[in-house]
Amino acid sequence: MHRTDGEPLTRRAARDRREAEQVHESSRRQARAEREQHAVDAYDGPDDGLGGFEYDEEPPRRRRRPWLPLLLALVLVGAGGYVAVKSLDISLPSIGGGSDQADADYTGEGTGSVTVTVDRGDTGSDIGATLQQAGVVKSGARFAQSFAAEQSAAGIQPGSYTLRKQMSSASALALMLDPSSRTGGVTVPEGLWASEIYQRLSKATGTPLAEYAKVDTSQLGLPAAAKGNVEGYLFPSRYDFPKNATATEQLRSMVTEFKRRTAALQIPPDRLERVLTIASIVQAESRGQDGPKVARVIENRLKPNTETAGRLQMDSTVHYLLKKRGTITTTDKQRQDTSPYNTYLHKGLPPGPVGNPGIEAIKAAEAPTPGGWLYFVTVNPATGETRFATTGAEHQKNVVAFQTWCRSNPGKC
């Protein structure tokens, strides 16, 4: 050891210096311990994270307090545990089967009558909420549990249902699965005229028949090819309209369904009206798998040929212009009608669809079966047996077979 001025220290002086430094260090440690004890005694909570510590002139970084990290950890664990417990306490009621809400339920079949509406895309929870709001079930959550447990519940369709007040969830679900509980529903079969569809809709929904004729077709979302005419664009299907749906809303739903169902066919807009017109004739004139062949007959007749001179000669178009059902054939007088829909008198296609075809007839019109046929006749209307021919002579033989059937079945032709 050396003095700062470079002069050597004696051995005694060095020992005295070391003893003095040890005494000083001992005093400092005792003072530090007293201050830390005072801080612990004064600590009254984690309000600022550091309690009531007093600082001396030495920088805090030089102080080591091994008990402080442990103390802070205990405080944080305690606070975190409290928050976790409170969070768990809040979330428990939403866990299926463990909440008072999910356990709550009415008993029995209920009383009175109430109409509820299921919208397209509604889940079991959505339906449960609707039923609870209407007073049908006590807990929408309990109904959602019943819905999830019943495989057939997925078959519940959009529409209106007549249920009862204060039903058990199981009873409400069972009633919704019963077709008789559905109200405002109507099935529109393939091939009906728009006027016939209006009658069905009116009867099923209670909407006055005259309302359909007043509908502004520009509000229906019709394709431009329709030129405002709904014929051909009211898609045949099952519909469950909401209670009090207007005539406009009903027809708009049918047009929307038409667009949805035909989108995959990707029919060019400039061909849509032509395809639908042919499809409507195919729907009226054929059954089942004969549709594509009938579509081919129509296409062949529209081409120049010496057999038909461009005339379709389809009874279904005459029935349409007369709005007359009940017979398969037409009379000579009826075939003289000057309407542009009379394909016996006028060449080419009628001005537009002569009914509302289903998807299979539309597919047939879009993709006819290859062949050279120019004629067809259903020789047995009871079975649907249809024969096709390429010449008039061959066709006349088939017509004789049809006439023989008609004579054997008076009043059915």
C-alpha positions, 0 to 999 in steps of 0.5 A, spaced: 500 500 500 502 506 498 500 513 500 498 518 495 504 522 496 508 517 494 511 516 501 511 509 504 507 507 510 509 504 516 506 497 518 503 499 524 500 505 520 497 500 515 494 496 521 491 502 524 488 504 517 485 497 516 482 497 523 479 504 522 476 502 516 473 496 519 469 500 525 467 505 520 464 499 515 460 496 521 457 502 523 454 503 516 451 496 516 448 497 523 445 504 521 443 501 514 439 495 518 436 500 523 433 504 517 430 498 513 427 496 519 424 502 520 421 502 513 418 495 514 414 498 520 412 504 516 409 500 510 402 500 510 400 497 503 402 497 496 399 504 494 405 506 490 409 500 489 415 502 494 411 503 501 414 508 505 422 507 504 426 513 506 432 514 502 439 516 505 444 520 501 447 513 497 444 511 490 438 506 491 442 502 486 447 500 491 442 498 496 440 490 496 433 488 499 432 481 498 425 481 502 422 486 497 421 482 491 418 477 495 413 482 498 411 485 491 410 478 488 406 476 494 402 483 493 401 482 485 399 474 486 394 476 491 391 482 487 391 477 481 388 472 484 382 476 486 381 479 479 381 472 477 376 469 482 372 475 480 372 474 473 371 467 474 365 468 478 362 473 472 363 468 467 360 462 470 353 463 468 354 463 461 357 456 461 352 451 459 349 447 464 352 450 470 348 457 470 341 458 473 339 461 466 340 455 462 337 451 468 331 455 468 325 452 464 317 452 464 314 445 464 308 442 460 306 444 453 304 451 454 297 455 453 295 460 448 297 461 442 303 466 439 306 466 432 314 467 432 318 468 426 325 464 424 329 468 419 334 465 414 341 463 417 338 463 425 342 459 429 339 455 435 341 461 440 338 466 435 331 462 435 332 461 443 332 468 444 326 469 439 322 464 443 324 467 450 322 474 448 316 472 445 314 468 452 314 461 449 320 459 453 323 461 459 330 461 457 333 462 450 340 458 453 336 452 455 332 452 448 339 452 445 341 446 449 335 442 446 336 445 439 344 442 439 342 436 442 337 434 437 340 432 430 333 434 426 333 441 429 337 443 423 331 442 419 327 448 422 326 452 416 325 460 415 318 462 416 313 463 421 311 458 427 305 458 431 307 456 438 304 457 445 306 461 451 310 458 457 312 451 454 318 447 456 324 448 451 323 440 449 316 441 447 317 448 443 322 444 439 318 438 438 312 443 435 317 447 431 319 440 428 311 439 426 310 441 419 303 443 422 306 449 426 308 453 420 304 458 418 304 463 411 308 457 408 306 455 401 309 450 396 309 453 388 310 447 383 314 447 377 310 450 371 305 454 374 303 461 370 304 467 374 297 468 375 296 461 378 302 463 383 298 469 385 292 465 387 296 460 391 300 466 395 294 469 396 291 463 399 297 461 404 298 468 406 292 472 406 294 477 402 289 480 397 289 477 390 289 484 387 295 486 391 299 482 386 297 485 380 299 492 383 306 490 385 311 495 382 316 490 378 322 494 378 322 493 386 323 486 385 330 485 382 328 482 376 334 481 371 334 486 365 332 481 360 325 480 363 323 487 361 319 488 367 315 481 366 315 476 372 313 470 368 319 465 368 322 468 374 318 466 380 322 460 382 318 454 384 320 452 391 317 452 398 316 459 401 315 461 408 314 468 408 314 472 415 307 474 418 305 480 414 309 480 408 307 484 403 306 482 395 312 485 393 316 482 399 313 475 397 315 476 389 322 479 391 323 473 395 321 468 389 326 472 384 331 472 389 331 465 389 331 464 382 337 468 381 340 464 387 338 457 384 340 459 377 347 463 378 351 456 377 349 455 370 352 462 368 347 463 363 349 469 359 344 475 360 343 476 352 341 468 352 337 468 359 330 470 356 331 465 350 333 459 355 327 461 360 322 461 354 324 454 352 325 452 359 318 454 360 315 450 354 320 444 356 316 444 363 309 444 360 311 439 355 315 433 358 316 429 364 323 427 368 328 425 363 325 427 357 326 434 358 333 435 354 330 431 348 324 436 348 329 442 348 332 439 342 326 438 338 324 445 340 331 447 337 331 443 331 324 446 329 327 453 330 332 452 325 330 452 317 327 445 315 322 442 310 318 439 316 315 444 320 317 451 317 319 454 323 313 453 327 313 450 334 306 447 334 306 447 342 299 446 345 302 449 351 303 455 348 296 456 346 294 453 353 298 459 356 294 465 352 287 462 353 289 461 361 286 454 360 288 448 364 285 441 364 286 438 357 292 435 353 290 437 346 287 444 343 282 445 338 282 447 331 279 454 333 283 455 339 289 454 334 287 460 330 288 465 335 292 470 333 296 472 339 303 472 338 303 466 343 300 461 338 306 457 336 301 454 331 300 460 327 306 464 328 314 462 327 319 462 332 319 462 340 313 466 343 314 473 346 317 470 353 316 464 358 309 461 358 310 459 365 315 458 371 320 452 370 324 449 375 331 448 375 331 441 371 327 444 365 332 450 365 338 445 365 335 442 359 334 448 355 341 450 356 344 443 354 339 439 350 341 432 348 344 431 341 339 429 336 335 430 329 328 429 332 323 434 330 317 431 333 314 428 340 308 425 343 306 422 349 303 416 347 301 414 354 299 420 359 298 416 365 305 413 365 309 419 361 311 415 355 314 419 350 316 417 343 320 422 338 321 422 331 325 425 325 319 425 320 312 427 319 310 420 317 314 416 323 310 421 328 303 420 325 304 413 327 306 415 334 300 420 334 295 414 332 298 410 339 296 417 343 289 417 340 288 410 341 290 411 349 285 417 349 279 413 346 280 408 352 280 414 357 275 418 355 275 425 358 283 425 359 285 428 353 
